[in-house]
């Protein structure tokens, strides 16, 4: 271990370093420098086509500052040290690192070699999707084999009469594929015994064989579909997915890439140690990967801190929501009158009037409990309410409301509940925060975020270097 760390220390001296004049600082947050290369990368990734570059880069720098301030707040809260964060980040980081740590030329050569071997193995016949059912004797008694053959002859006649292969296999087959309706999957000739392959590949798609004997069992096989292996490009993604699970292949790809870096940066490290070191410094030697890794790292922290400071807080702060609504009541208006209430489908008018009396004076969110009481023992009433968030029906949203409240259109009574009526009232403007809860929550979140950013800008020292930003050319 000491020997390895001596390699690491000497190799650190060989890492590439950009001079400040090549990559100037454009933003500083709490003593941490953000260089031009970082801002350019994320700006180009997120920019809108045909935007005014000079103006947009200034605006983006301001937004990026806010983003970094939030990330700094998350770090100060210790969120980057939590077990859940470290686990999720490492899983993502290691998964993305594969593309940078593996020798792409070696993998491409290996993938093409694998494809060529598959072409030879599969042969000109390609693949058949095979279904199979079988009757397997439980003893060596010849009479039992004859019984199996007779049973499969009967099943064959059922097939000839048009019965479904998969259902017959589920009911009568003796092998492990029976529960799947006899589905064995895609098969090539080299995956099957010659006796079965000869029968299967003689069938046209959708056709089944007569019963035949194989290894003291009686079989019927069906070709559900046929396909060729396809071109290399058709199979490339699947081959690469397979290679990622092959340790020997990936280890060799890593060693080859580590050798490349060792030569490029003059690392005096054996191959296996170079692979470990390459992983440790990958963000430095591959700037693009460094940005990808950083983006996910900061994004996870941003999500968690924003959830704590804005989203979760706004959703659960009933007092704050009410206060915000009352303060900004004038901005919330309906374009036209709406109905707040419920539609009731009853066995008769008497049931409706009983419901009407029972819910009188109760808030609408308690009406459902009353309906449950009425339906104990016998279903007498069903109900329909408006938006799950507000309980409000807008005109044109529901045919029952349109007819019974607004006098427009027609409706069909609900089967089994011939009497239809409504309980509630028409309102021209929101009477409480619940009437416009979705919009209020969204606006309240924005106000919380605006105040949070103001507080962060007071808490942390920061600076945007506008002269450096103006020199950025992104054309």
Order of alpha helices (4+ residues) and beta strands (2+ residues): alpha-beta-beta-alpha-alpha-alpha-alpha-beta-alpha-alpha-beta-alpha-beta-beta-alpha-alpha-alpha-alpha-alpha-alpha-beta-alpha-alpha-beta-beta-alpha-beta-alpha-beta-alpha
